[in-house]
């Protein structure tokens, strides 16, 4: 029996907490800082995910055996290194890489150099720093639109801009490099070739030597239907991905997953945790768009429900470097997660709006993201842009979507919005 602490407060953390709470291996579950949903699975703790000293003291006080790091920021800032440097933390299993490993998400330039070194297929690119604006604009003139501009550092999922014209790209480059559009994250900017194709996400859990492949998913980043409008943290996800058949996933494993895990070993990076591969399918070949060093969100809300195995048991196997002895069992059904967001998101939006209809959703799971229980009234209110996800199972993609949309229609809060076209792009593959 083990005491577990999950860091984070989003839909991903609620999905993790919901699943881990089902494990007979679990003693007590804590989530810091958590949300209204995680409080249903364990106990929320008022701690910031980057308050390393506070987290360390809490782990000591509660005799925590496992730390699961949900978001990327504490990993990039070195929480794993911080804990492992403490003599009384040597017993602690940490699901999340050290600072060196987290660089594959923390710096897009680092990730690209790594991919080139280990022959992992990705887009042609070049990186420019703050004092290289003129060279960056010269580079734009040599390539064809559309142009992909990426902030090198973490920008909460919003640091990628696709420009259709040279003038727009030049303006955005100037804002990113010299006017700190994304703060320090855009002190370096990658200019990439635009890759035409359809995107998907692949995930593994690795113990540093072996790995377990988790279900694939497709998320929807744009706020508007037909993939229009501003980028968001994600408007929903579907799992599995109908076009990612066995042959395609074999290519993903042989060309991308295996060389990545082996490359990390070659770099002497001790990597225990999730690797999220943001992929694009060009023709019938996979290319890496980006790495992430944690489970995806909103992908977690469709992927984790499909894992039939005991997730805590799997994490323990990863901590003990025994994943090669672990066989994951998956639910073959489809899941669709529909994200309900606050009006105005991803720009300005209001908080504190009561959420109604939660008890009316019978044929689906609700994963809370930006939702908290209000002190005093005990009412659940909005506290973020992405408020909650409704996830449903189906024998096929259509059934899972139909159930999730039926559930979403029963929920209501002020200016609630969700995309009504998720999965439409996948119907052609789902015959």
C-alpha positions as CSV (number, residue, x, y, z in Angstrom):
1,X,0.0,0.0,0.0
2,X,1.4,3.4,-1.0
3,X,0.7,7.1,-0.4
4,X,0.7,9.0,-3.7
5,X,1.0,12.7,-4.5
6,X,-0.1,14.1,-7.9
7,X,1.0,17.6,-8.9
8,X,-1.3,19.7,-11.0
9,X,-4.8,21.1,-11.2
10,X,-6.2,20.2,-14.7
11,X,-8.2,17.6,-16.5
12,X,-5.1,15.5,-16.9
13,X,-4.6,15.4,-13.2
14,X,-8.3,14.5,-12.5
15,X,-8.0,11.6,-15.0
16,X,-4.9,10.4,-13.3
17,X,-6.4,10.7,-9.9
18,X,-9.6,9.0,-11.0
19,X,-7.7,6.0,-12.3
20,X,-5.2,5.7,-9.5
21,X,-8.0,5.9,-6.9
22,X,-9.2,2.6,-8.3
23,X,-5.9,0.8,-7.4
24,X,-5.8,-1.7,-4.5
25,X,-2.1,-0.7,-4.2
26,X,-3.2,2.8,-3.0
27,X,-3.3,3.9,0.6
28,X,-3.8,7.7,0.5
29,X,-4.0,9.9,-2.6
30,X,-3.2,13.7,-2.4
31,X,-3.4,16.2,-5.2
32,X,-1.6,19.6,-5.2
33,X,-3.3,22.0,-5.8
34,X,-6.1,19.9,-7.5
35,X,-9.6,20.9,-8.5
36,X,-13.2,20.1,-7.7
37,X,-12.8,16.7,-9.6
38,X,-9.6,15.6,-8.0
39,X,-11.2,16.2,-4.6
40,X,-13.6,13.4,-5.4
41,X,-10.7,10.9,-5.8
42,X,-8.4,12.1,-3.1
43,X,-7.5,15.0,-0.9
44,X,-6.5,18.4,-2.4
45,X,-3.5,20.1,-0.8
46,X,-3.0,23.9,-1.1
47,X,0.5,23.8,-2.6
48,X,1.9,25.3,-5.8
49,X,3.4,22.9,-8.3
50,X,6.7,24.9,-8.2
51,X,6.9,25.2,-4.4
52,X,9.6,22.5,-4.2
53,X,10.4,23.0,-0.5
54,X,6.7,22.9,0.4
55,X,6.3,19.7,-1.6
56,X,9.4,18.1,-0.1
57,X,8.1,18.8,3.5
58,X,4.7,17.4,2.6
59,X,6.2,14.2,1.2
60,X,8.2,13.8,4.4
61,X,5.2,14.5,6.6
62,X,2.8,12.1,4.8
63,X,5.3,9.4,4.0
64,X,4.6,9.7,0.3
65,X,6.0,6.8,-1.8
66,X,5.3,8.1,-5.3
67,X,5.3,11.6,-6.8
68,X,3.4,11.9,-10.1
69,X,4.2,15.2,-11.9
70,X,1.3,16.3,-14.1
71,X,2.4,19.5,-15.8
72,X,5.7,20.3,-17.6
73,X,6.8,23.5,-15.6
74,X,8.0,21.8,-12.4
75,X,9.8,19.2,-14.5
76,X,11.6,21.8,-16.6
77,X,12.4,23.7,-13.4
78,X,14.0,20.5,-12.0
79,X,11.7,19.1,-9.3
80,X,13.0,15.5,-9.9
81,X,16.6,16.7,-9.4
82,X,15.6,18.6,-6.3
83,X,14.0,15.5,-4.7
84,X,16.7,13.1,-5.7
85,X,19.3,15.4,-4.2
86,X,17.7,14.8,-0.7
87,X,19.1,11.9,1.2
88,X,15.7,11.1,2.7
89,X,14.0,11.0,-0.7
90,X,15.9,8.0,-2.2
91,X,12.9,5.8,-1.7
92,X,10.6,8.1,-3.7
93,X,9.3,6.9,-7.1
94,X,9.0,10.0,-9.3
95,X,7.0,9.8,-12.5
96,X,8.7,12.6,-14.5
97,X,12.2,13.1,-15.9
98,X,15.0,15.1,-14.5
99,X,15.9,18.6,-15.7
100,X,18.1,17.2,-18.6
101,X,15.3,14.9,-19.8
102,X,12.7,17.7,-19.6
103,X,14.8,19.7,-22.0
104,X,13.2,17.8,-24.9
105,X,10.1,19.9,-24.1
106,X,11.7,22.8,-22.3
107,X,13.7,23.8,-25.4
108,X,12.5,23.2,-29.0
109,X,16.0,23.9,-30.2
110,X,17.5,21.2,-27.9
111,X,14.8,18.8,-29.1
112,X,15.6,19.4,-32.8
113,X,19.3,18.9,-32.2
114,X,18.5,15.7,-30.4
115,X,16.2,14.5,-33.3
116,X,18.9,15.3,-35.9
117,X,21.6,13.4,-33.9
118,X,19.5,10.3,-33.6
119,X,18.0,10.3,-37.1
120,X,14.4,10.9,-35.9
121,X,12.2,12.3,-38.8
122,X,11.1,16.0,-38.2
123,X,10.6,19.2,-40.2
124,X,13.5,21.2,-41.7
125,X,14.2,24.2,-39.4
126,X,16.6,26.9,-38.2
127,X,16.8,28.7,-34.8
128,X,17.4,32.4,-34.3
129,X,18.1,34.4,-31.2
130,X,17.1,37.9,-30.0
131,X,19.9,39.7,-31.9
132,X,19.4,37.8,-35.1
133,X,16.1,39.3,-36.4
134,X,17.6,40.4,-39.7
135,X,19.0,36.9,-40.4
136,X,15.7,35.4,-39.4
137,X,13.8,37.6,-41.9
138,X,16.4,36.7,-44.6
139,X,15.8,33.0,-43.9
140,X,12.0,33.6,-44.3
141,X,12.7,34.9,-47.8
142,X,14.5,31.7,-48.8
143,X,11.6,29.4,-47.9
144,X,8.0,29.1,-49.0
145,X,4.9,29.9,-47.0
146,X,3.1,29.0,-44.8
147,X,5.7,29.7,-42.2
148,X,5.8,28.0,-38.8
149,X,7.2,30.1,-36.0
150,X,7.9,28.4,-32.6
151,X,8.9,30.0,-29.3
152,X,11.9,27.9,-28.0
153,X,10.7,27.7,-24.4
154,X,7.5,26.9,-22.6
155,X,4.5,29.0,-23.6
156,X,1.5,27.2,-22.2
157,X,0.8,25.5,-25.5
158,X,0.4,28.8,-27.3
159,X,3.9,29.5,-28.6
160,X,3.4,28.2,-32.1
161,X,2.2,30.6,-34.9
162,X,1.5,29.6,-38.5
163,X,1.7,32.5,-40.9
164,X,0.5,32.5,-44.5
165,X,2.3,35.5,-45.7
166,X,5.9,36.9,-45.5
167,X,4.6,40.2,-44.1
168,X,2.7,38.5,-41.3
169,X,5.6,36.2,-40.5
170,X,8.1,39.1,-40.3
171,X,5.7,41.0,-38.0
172,X,5.3,38.0,-35.7
173,X,9.0,37.3,-35.7
174,X,9.7,40.9,-34.5
175,X,7.1,40.6,-31.8
176,X,8.5,37.3,-30.6
177,X,12.2,38.0,-30.7
178,X,12.4,41.7,-29.8
179,X,9.1,42.5,-28.0
180,X,8.9,39.3,-25.9
181,X,5.5,38.3,-27.2
182,X,5.9,35.0,-25.2
183,X,8.3,36.4,-22.6
184,X,11.6,34.5,-22.2
185,X,10.1,31.6,-24.1
186,X,10.6,33.5,-27.4
187,X,14.1,34.8,-26.7
188,X,14.9,32.1,-29.3
189,X,12.5,31.3,-32.2
190,X,12.5,28.3,-34.5
191,X,11.4,28.8,-38.1
192,X,10.2,25.5,-39.5
193,X,8.9,24.2,-42.9
194,X,5.2,23.7,-42.8
195,X,4.4,20.0,-42.9
196,X,1.1,19.1,-44.7
197,X,-0.7,16.1,-43.2
198,X,-2.9,15.0,-40.3
199,X,-1.8,15.2,-36.7
200,X,-1.9,12.7,-33.9
201,X,-0.4,12.1,-30.5
202,X,1.5,8.9,-29.3
203,X,2.5,8.2,-25.7
204,X,4.8,6.0,-23.9
205,X,5.7,5.4,-20.3
206,X,9.4,4.6,-19.9
207,X,11.6,3.4,-17.0
208,X,14.7,4.6,-18.8
209,X,15.4,1.3,-20.4
210,X,12.2,-0.2,-21.7
211,X,8.8,1.4,-22.5
212,X,5.1,0.6,-22.7
213,X,3.2,2.2,-25.5
214,X,-0.1,3.8,-24.4
215,X,-3.2,4.3,-26.7
216,X,-2.9,6.9,-29.5
217,X,-5.1,10.0,-29.5
218,X,-6.0,13.0,-31.7
219,X,-6.6,16.4,-30.1
220,X,-8.1,19.5,-31.5
221,X,-6.1,22.7,-30.7
222,X,-8.0,25.5,-32.4
223,X,-10.9,27.3,-30.8
224,X,-13.1,27.4,-33.9
225,X,-14.8,24.6,-35.8
226,X,-13.0,23.5,-39.0
227,X,-9.7,24.1,-37.1
228,X,-10.0,27.8,-37.3
229,X,-9.2,30.7,-34.9
230,X,-6.7,30.9,-32.1
231,X,-4.7,28.0,-30.6
232,X,-5.9,26.7,-27.2
233,X,-4.6,24.2,-24.7
234,X,-6.9,21.7,-26.5
235,X,-10.7,21.5,-27.3
236,X,-11.1,17.7,-26.9
237,X,-9.5,14.4,-28.0
238,X,-10.4,11.0,-29.5
239,X,-8.8,7.6,-28.9
240,X,-7.7,5.5,-30.7
241,X,-6.8,7.3,-33.9
242,X,-8.5,5.4,-36.8
243,X,-5.8,6.1,-39.4
244,X,-3.0,5.0,-37.0
245,X,-3.2,1.4,-38.0
246,X,-0.8,-1.4,-37.0
247,X,1.6,-0.8,-40.0
248,X,1.7,3.0,-39.3
249,X,2.3,2.5,-35.5
250,X,5.1,0.0,-36.3
251,X,6.8,2.8,-38.2
252,X,6.2,5.2,-35.2
253,X,7.8,2.7,-32.9
254,X,10.8,1.8,-35.1
255,X,11.6,5.3,-36.4
256,X,10.6,7.5,-33.5
257,X,9.8,5.8,-30.1
258,X,12.8,3.4,-30.0
259,X,15.4,5.9,-31.3
260,X,14.1,8.5,-28.8
261,X,14.4,6.1,-25.7
262,X,17.8,4.8,-26.9
263,X,19.0,8.4,-27.6
264,X,18.1,9.5,-24.1
265,X,20.1,6.5,-22.8
266,X,23.1,7.4,-25.0
267,X,22.9,11.0,-23.6
268,X,23.1,9.5,-20.1
269,X,19.7,11.0,-19.3
270,X,17.8,8.9,-16.7
271,X,14.3,9.3,-18.0
272,X,11.4,7.8,-16.0
273,X,8.0,9.1,-17.0
274,X,5.8,9.9,-19.9
275,X,7.1,10.9,-23.4
276,X,4.4,12.5,-25.5
277,X,5.2,12.5,-29.3
278,X,3.3,15.1,-31.2
279,X,3.3,13.5,-34.7
280,X,2.1,14.3,-38.2
281,X,1.3,11.7,-40.8
282,X,2.7,12.8,-44.2
283,X,1.7,10.3,-46.9
284,X,2.0,7.1,-44.8
285,X,5.1,8.2,-42.8
286,X,5.3,9.7,-39.3
287,X,7.2,12.8,-38.4
288,X,7.8,14.5,-35.0
289,X,6.3,17.9,-34.6
290,X,7.3,18.1,-30.9
291,X,8.1,16.2,-27.7
292,X,6.3,16.7,-24.4
293,X,7.6,15.3,-21.1
294,X,4.2,14.6,-19.5
295,X,0.9,13.1,-20.4
296,X,-1.1,15.2,-22.8
297,X,-4.2,17.3,-21.8
298,X,-6.9,16.9,-23.2
299,X,-5.5,13.5,-24.5
300,X,-5.3,12.1,-21.0
301,X,-9.1,12.4,-20.7
302,X,-9.6,10.0,-23.6
303,X,-6.5,7.8,-23.2
304,X,-6.5,7.0,-19.5
305,X,-10.1,5.7,-19.4
306,X,-9.0,3.1,-22.1
307,X,-6.2,1.7,-19.8
308,X,-7.8,-1.4,-18.1
309,X,-4.6,-2.2,-16.2
310,X,-3.8,-0.9,-12.7
311,X,-2.1,2.4,-13.5
312,X,-0.4,2.6,-10.1
313,X,1.0,-0.9,-10.5
314,X,2.4,0.2,-13.9
315,X,4.0,3.3,-12.3
316,X,5.6,1.1,-9.6
317,X,7.0,-1.1,-12.3
318,X,8.4,2.0,-14.1
319,X,9.9,3.2,-10.8
320,X,11.6,-0.2,-10.3
321,X,12.8,-0.4,-13.9
322,X,10.7,-3.5,-14.5
323,X,8.4,-2.2,-17.3
324,X,9.8,-4.9,-19.6
325,X,7.9,-7.4,-17.4
326,X,4.6,-5.4,-17.5
327,X,1.8,-6.2,-20.0
328,X,-0.7,-3.4,-20.4
329,X,-4.3,-4.3,-21.0
330,X,-6.4,-1.8,-23.0
331,X,-10.1,-1.3,-23.7
332,X,-10.7,-1.7,-27.4
333,X,-13.6,0.7,-27.4
334,X,-13.4,4.3,-28.6
335,X,-13.4,7.3,-26.3
336,X,-14.3,10.9,-27.2
337,X,-13.5,13.7,-24.7
338,X,-15.3,17.0,-25.4
339,X,-13.9,20.1,-23.7
340,X,-16.3,22.7,-22.4
341,X,-14.7,26.2,-22.1
342,X,-15.5,29.6,-20.8
343,X,-16.8,32.2,-23.2
344,X,-13.9,34.3,-24.5
345,X,-11.3,31.6,-24.0
346,X,-8.4,31.5,-25.0
347,X,-8.4,35.3,-24.5
348,X,-10.3,37.1,-21.7
349,X,-13.0,35.2,-19.9
350,X,-14.9,35.4,-16.6
351,X,-14.5,33.0,-13.6
352,X,-16.7,32.0,-10.7
353,X,-19.7,31.0,-12.9
354,X,-21.9,28.2,-11.4
355,X,-21.9,25.0,-13.3
356,X,-25.3,23.2,-13.7
357,X,-26.3,19.8,-15.0
358,X,-23.3,17.8,-13.7
359,X,-25.6,15.2,-12.1
360,X,-27.6,14.8,-15.4
361,X,-24.7,13.2,-17.2
362,X,-25.3,9.5,-16.8
363,X,-23.6,7.8,-19.8
364,X,-20.2,9.5,-19.5
365,X,-17.3,10.5,-17.3
366,X,-16.7,14.1,-16.3
367,X,-13.1,15.3,-15.8
368,X,-12.8,18.7,-14.2
369,X,-10.1,21.1,-15.3
370,X,-10.9,24.8,-14.5
371,X,-13.6,24.1,-11.9
372,X,-13.5,24.5,-8.1
373,X,-15.9,24.0,-5.2
374,X,-16.8,27.4,-3.8
375,X,-16.1,27.8,-0.1
376,X,-19.3,28.5,1.8
377,X,-21.9,27.5,-0.8
378,X,-20.3,24.2,-1.8
379,X,-21.3,25.0,-5.4
380,X,-19.0,24.0,-8.3
381,X,-18.0,27.1,-10.3
382,X,-15.7,27.9,-13.2
383,X,-12.1,28.8,-12.3
384,X,-10.3,28.6,-15.7
385,X,-10.7,28.7,-19.5
386,X,-11.0,25.0,-20.1
387,X,-13.6,24.1,-17.5
388,X,-14.3,20.3,-17.9
389,X,-14.3,17.4,-20.3
390,X,-17.1,14.9,-21.0
391,X,-15.7,11.5,-22.0
392,X,-17.8,8.6,-23.3
393,X,-17.1,5.1,-24.5
394,X,-18.5,3.8,-27.8
395,X,-18.3,0.6,-29.9
396,X,-17.1,3.0,-32.7
397,X,-16.1,6.6,-33.1
398,X,-19.7,7.8,-33.9
399,X,-21.2,6.2,-30.8
400,X,-18.5,7.7,-28.5
401,X,-19.0,11.2,-30.0
402,X,-22.8,10.9,-29.8
403,X,-22.7,10.0,-26.1
404,X,-20.2,12.7,-25.2
405,X,-22.1,15.4,-27.1
406,X,-25.4,14.3,-25.4
407,X,-23.6,14.6,-22.1
408,X,-22.1,18.0,-22.9
409,X,-25.6,19.3,-23.9
410,X,-26.9,18.6,-20.3
411,X,-24.2,20.9,-18.7
412,X,-24.6,24.6,-18.5
413,X,-22.6,27.6,-17.3
414,X,-22.4,31.3,-18.3
415,X,-21.3,31.6,-22.0
416,X,-20.3,27.9,-22.1
417,X,-18.8,26.9,-25.5
418,X,-17.6,23.7,-27.1
419,X,-16.7,22.7,-30.6
420,X,-19.4,20.6,-32.3
421,X,-17.2,19.2,-35.1
422,X,-14.8,16.9,-33.3
423,X,-14.1,13.7,-35.1
424,X,-15.6,14.7,-38.4
425,X,-12.1,14.7,-40.0
426,X,-11.7,11.1,-38.9
427,X,-15.0,9.6,-40.2
428,X,-13.4,8.8,-43.6
429,X,-11.0,6.4,-41.9
430,X,-13.6,4.8,-39.6
431,X,-15.2,2.3,-41.9
